[in-house]
Amino acid sequence: MAKPSGYSRVQIQLHWAVFVLIVLQFLFHDGIDNAFDRGLDAGALTLSVPVILHFATGGLILLLAFARLAVRQARGVPDHPAGGVQKTVAHLVHYSLYGVMILLPVTGAVAWGQASEGAGEVHEILTKILLMFVGVHVAAALFSHYVQKSGIIRRMLDPDSP
């Protein structure tokens, strides 16, 4: 299959939808964190609006991550403008982001469902790893776009833009 010259409208919409949902998860993190700690202290975890919203958003991120992977597999993605090490690192970061987007909802569900402090700690560590990979992803895109003049950011804004 020939590589597309840019991302499709669906790929772009999925990318930005996941971005917004991840930002929301971080903005409203305190509600779930406090509910989890209180529940562990009380010996019973209870559902509340912040908890339900966190679960629903995490579940949606999980579904959208799988949708992104399916579209990526079916349609393909454009080549990275740089080759060599940059291209390899870009692939590693992308697949690591997918992995963490899948593992976070799973570990969150296990932490809550089993009242597992250990799974909660793994969830927190994965959260920090996600932030690290998002930071690397954004920094690399900005570097490629503005320093290397690749125009790479346009590809995630305009459908099928080279």
N, C-alpha and C positions, 0 to 999 in steps of 0.2 A: 504494500500500500504506500502510495506517495505521501510524503509529509505535507500537511496543510501549511499555507503561508502565514496563517494567523489563527487565533482562537475563534470559535463560533460564538454566536450570541448566547447560546445555552451555557457554554463553558464560562463565559464572562459573568453571566448572571449567577451561576453557581458559585464562582469564586467570590464575588462580592457579597452574596447572601451568607456564605460561611464566615467571611470576614466580619460582617455586622453581628452575626450571632455569637462569635467568639468575643468580640468587644463587649457585648451585653453580658456574657457570662463573667467576664472580669469585672465589669462595673458593679454587678449585683452579687459578687462573690461572698460578701460579708453575711448576707442573709442565710445562705446554705451553711456556711462555716459555723456561724453561731448556733443554728438549729442542730447541726450535727454534734457539736460540743455539748450543748444542753441535753440533747437526747442521750448521749453516752453517759453523762453525769447522772441523769435521772434513771437510766436503765431501760429506756424505751424511746425510740425515735418516732416522732409524730410528723404527719404531713401538715404543711402550712402553704400559704400562697407562694412565698419565695422558694420553698422546696419544690413545689409542683412546677413552677416556672423554670427553675434550674434543670429539673429532670426533662421537661418537655423540650427545652432549648438544646440540652445535651443530646437527647434522642434525635432531634432534627439535624443537628450537626453530624451525627453518626450516619443517618440516612443520606444526607447530602454528600458526605465524604464518599460513600459507596457509589452514589450517582455520578460524582465527578470521576471516580476511577472507571466506571462503566463507559462514560462518554469518552474519556481519554483512550480507553482500549478500542472502542468502536471507531472513533474519528481520528485519533492521533493528536499530536501536538506539534507545533512548529519547532524547528531546530533552534537550539540556543545560538545566539549570534556569535558567541565566543566558542572556541574549541578547547581541547585539552583539559587541563585541570579545572578551569572554570565550569565547563560543561559537566564534568563528572561531579563536582561539588554541587552544582545546581540540581542534578538528578538526585543526589543523596539527600539534599535538603527537602526537595519536593516529596520524595517517598517517606522521609522521616516525618514530615508534617502530616501526611496521610496516616501513617502508623499511629502517631500521637492522637490525631483526631478520632481514630477508632478506639484506641486504648482508654482514653479519658472517660468516655461515657460508660465503658465496661467496668473500669475500676470504680467509678462513682456509684454505679448500680450495685456492685458487690459490697462496697463500703457501707452503703445505706441498707441494703437488703440483709446483710449479715451483721450489721452494727459492728463492723470491723475497723478498729482504729488503724491496723496495719494497712488495709486496703485504702483507707483514707489518706494515710501518709504517702502511699504510692501515687494516689491521685494528685496530691499536692506536689510531689516531685515531678510528675508528668506535666503539671500545669507550668512549672518553672521551665521545663524542657521545651514546652510549646512556645513560651515567650521567647526563649533563646532562638529557636528555629524561625519564628516569625521575624524577630529582629534581624537575623542573618539574611532572610529572604528579602525583606524590605531594603536593607542596606545594600545588598548585592544588586537589586533592581535599580536603585538610585545610582549606584556607581556605574553600572552598565549603561544606563540611560544618559546620565549627565556627563560623566567623565569619559567613557568610551564612545559616547555619541551613538549608541546602538538604536535608540528609539524604542527600546524594549517595553517601556511602560505603555506606549500607544497600543500594543497588542492586547493589553488587558482592559482597554477602554473602548476600542473600535473593533467590531467584529471583522475578522479576516484581514486585519491590517498587518502588512508584513513587518 
